[in-house]
Amino acid sequence: MRSNPFPFSFPVGSRGLCLALPVAFAMAAAGCSSVPLKEAGTLSSYGNLGAPKGKLSKSRVYVDGTRLSPAKTVSIVPTTFAFNAATRVKSDADRVMVANALDRALCISLSDKYQLVSAGQPADLTIRSVVTDIVPTNKAMAGVSTVVTVGTGFMLPVSVPRLPAGLGGLAVEAEAVDSGGVQRAAIVWSRGANSLQNNPRVSEVGDAYSLASKFSSEFSRMLIKGKEPKGLDVSLPSGQRMKSWLGGKPKYAACDAFGRPPGLMGAVAAKYGAPPQWTEKKPKPAATY
C-alpha cells in the first residue's frame, strides 16, 4: 500500500473560506515561478540564437527553415542533465523520468511530420536536448495546494487556484543537427510553473515533469513549421497524437524507447496531486541514459 503523500489536514470553515477566496485568487493570479535562461555549453553554436522573447515561456531560438524542409527522418538522442541541474534533483529515477517525459513528448509531436528512427540510426536530423536547470517543487506546499484546490472544488462552483508558493520550474537547451553535424535549429528555453495552469503534484519534480512536455511542444512546433511560431497553438491534435497521449501504440516504434504516456490515469492522478511516479510507465530496456 502506498503511503499517504498528504500528511496533514486542512479544515476550513465555510465562512472563513468565503472570506479567503478573493485573497487566494488574487495571489494565484500573480503566482509564477521565475526561471532564467541558462546556457550549459552543449549546443554546437549559440551565435545564431535570437534575442530573448516570451512571457510564460522564455526562449532564444534559431531555425533554418530552408534546410529543414527536405528532412524526412529524425533521431532523438536521450536527454541528459547539465551537472548543476542534476545536483538539484536527489533521485536519479526522477531525472530519468523527466528526461523520458521530454523525449516522449518530442517524439510523439514530431511524428506528425517526420519518420522517427531509433537513437544511433542514420537520420536527416538528430535532436539533442539538455536540461540546464530545475527548480524543485516544494512537496509539502504542493500537498497543501492540492487539498485546498480539490476541497474547494467539492464545496464551491469554482475551485481555489494553486497556492503561489513552492512552485517549480525547468530550463532546457536543444538543437537539431543535420547528417553533416550542422545546426539547423536550436533553442534555449525556460519556464516556471504558475498557479493557474500547472496542477500541484507531490513530487520534487512534479512541475518539471509537466513542463517538459511544454518545452517539447514548443520546440517540435518550430521544427515542423520551419520557423519561429507566433502566438498560441490553437490547432487540434492529430489522431496519432491523441492515440499516443491516451497510452496507445505510437506511430513509430522508436517512440516506445521513452515509454508510453500514462493516459487517463495520469490525468486523474495529476488532478488529485499524486506524484507522476505513480502512473508513469517505464520505457523499454532499449532506452539508455
N, C-alpha and C positions, 0 to 999 in steps of 0.2 A: 504493500500500500504506500502510495506517495505521501510524503509529509505535507502538511498544510503550509503553503508559501505565504499565507497571510496571518502571522502570529499576533493578531490584535483584533479588537472590535472597534466599531465606530458608531456608537449610539448617538443619534441626534434627534432632538425633539422637533416636531413639525413646525412649531413657532420659530425656534432658533434656526431651522433650516431655511425657512422662507426669508428670514432676515439676512442670512448668509449668502443666499443665491446671487443677488446683484454684485456683491463683492467678488464672489468666486468667478462669475462670468467676466467681470472687468479684468481680474487678474489673469484669467486664462487667455483672454484676447491678446494680452501683452506678453504671454509666456512663450519664450522661444530660446532654445539653447544656441549659443553662438560658437561656430567652429571656423577658424580662419583657414584660408587656402594654404596648403603646405606642399613644398617640393621635397621629394626624397632622393632625387638624383638618379632615378631609374629610367626616365624617358631618354630615347636616343637624341632628342633635341627639345629644348624649351624655347628656342629662338622664334619659332613660328606661332607661338601662342598669342592670342589677342589679349586685350585689356580685360580685367575682371568685370564680370557682369552678374546680375541676378540679385534677388532679394531672399527668397526662401532657400533656393539652391544658388550657391555662388560658384562661378566657374571661369576658367580661361580655356579657350578652345582653339583648335586648328583643324580644318578639314579641306582636303584637296578633292573636291567632287569629281573633277575631270578624270583623275587617275583611279578613283574608287569605282567609277561607273562600270568598267569591264569585269570587275571581280565577280566570281561565281561561288567560290568556296572559301570557308572561314574555319580557322582552328583557334581554339581558346586555350591558352596556357593557364593552368590553375592559378588563381590569385594568391599572392604572397603578402606578407606584412613587413613594413619597414620596422627596424629594430625598436624605435621609440613607440610605435603603435602597438607592437607585440607585447611590450612590457606593461602596457596599461590594462591588459586582459589577463587574468590569472590562469584561466583554463585553456589548454591547448585545444580541447574539444570545442570550446566556444569560438575560438579563432577559426577553426576548420569549418564550423557551421556557418559563420558569417561569410567566409570565402565561398563556400558552396552555394549559399543563397545568391550571392552576387553573380557567380558564373552561370548558375542555372537560369536566372532571370535573363541574363545576357544571351545565353544560348537559345532560349525559347523565343525571345523577341527577334533575334537575328534570323531565325528560321523562316520568318515571313518573306525574306528576300533571298537569303543565301543558303547554300548547302553546307551544313556543319559537319566537319570531319574531326576525328579524334586528335588530341594534342600529340604533336610529333609527326603527324602525317603532312605530306605536301599540301599547301593551300595557297590560294591567291592572296589571302590576308591572314595574318596571325595577330591575335589580340593578347596583350599582356596588361594586367591590372595589378596595382599595389595599393594596399590600404596604408595611407600615410599617417592617419591619426584616428583614434577612437576616444570619444568622451563616454566613459561608462555610465550606464543608467543606475541611479540610486534605487536599489531593490526595495528598501523599506518605503520610500516615498511612492514608488510605483504601486506597491500594495495598498497604501492609504488611498491613492488616487482611484484605484480600481474599486475599492469599497464605496467610496463617495459617488463615483460615476454610476456604477451598477445599482447601488442602493437608491439613489435619487431617481433612476430610470424606472424603478418599480413604483415610486411614490408620486412622481410628477410627470406631466406630458413631455418635458424636455429634461434630459439628464444634465447635471453639472459637468462642464468640461474637465479635462485632466488638470490637476493642480500644477501650477507652473514652477515646480521645484524638482530637482534631481533628474532633469531631462538629459538624455544622452545625445551623441552626435557621431558623425562619420566623415572622414576625408579620404579621397581616393585620387590616384592619378593613373591614367591608362593611355595606351596608344595602339593603333593598328598599323602594322608594317607590311609591305608587300613581299613577294617572294625573293626580292633582292635585298630585303632588310631596310628599305627606305620608308620613312614615316609618311603615312598618308592621312592620318587623323590622330589627334591627341587631345586630352582633356586633363585639367587639374580641377578638382571638384570638391566641394564640401557642403554639408547641410546639417543643421541641428534639428532635433525633434521639436515640435511645438504642441501646445495644449489642445488645439482643435483638430489636428489631422493625424496624430500618432497615438494609438492606444497604449496605455501604460502596461508593461509586461514585467513580471517579477523575475528579472534576469539582468545580469551585469551588461549583457549585450542585447537586451531587448530592443532598444532603439536602433542600434547599429544594424541589427538583423533586418528590421523593416526598411531602413534607409538604404540598405544595399540594393534592394530592388528599384528604389527611386533612381539611384545612380545608373543602374543598368538600363532602365527605361530611357533616360535622357541620352546616354551615350549611344545606345542602339538606334534610337530615333535619328540621331545625327548621321550615323553611318548609312542607314537605309536611305535617307533623303539626300545624302551627299552634300549637305550644307547645314549651317547652324540653324536649328529650329527656332521659330518665332512664336511666342505665346504658348498657351496650354494645348496639349494634345487632346482634342475632343473626338477623335475618330473611334469607332467601335473596334474592339479587339477581334482579330481573325478567329476563325473556327479552330485552327490548330493551337492558338494561344489559349483559348477557353478550355479546350480539352486537356492541355498540359497543366494549366493552373488548377484544374479540378483533380489533378493527380493521375491523369491518364497517360498513356504512352506518348512520348514526344514524337514530333515529326521525324527527327533524326536520332538514331541510336547514340550518337556522340553525346547528346544532352543527358543521357542516363548516367553518365560518369559523375554527374553532380547531384544525383538523387532526384526524386520527384517531389513536387510541391505537396504540402500536407492537405491541400484542398479545403473542403467544407469544414473538416475537423479543425484545421488550422485557423480558419476564420472564427469559429466559435471559441476556440482557445484564446485567440487574441482579444476577443470581446470581453472575456472574463479575466484577463490579465495573466493567464497561465504562461509559464516560460515556454519559449519556442522549442526548447529541448524535448518537451513532452510529445510533440506531434511531428517534429522534423524527421523525415525519412533519410536513412543513411544512404550515401552513394554506393555504387557498386565498387568492388575492390580495384577495378581498373583505374580509378582516380587516385593519383598520387600527389603528395604535397611535400 
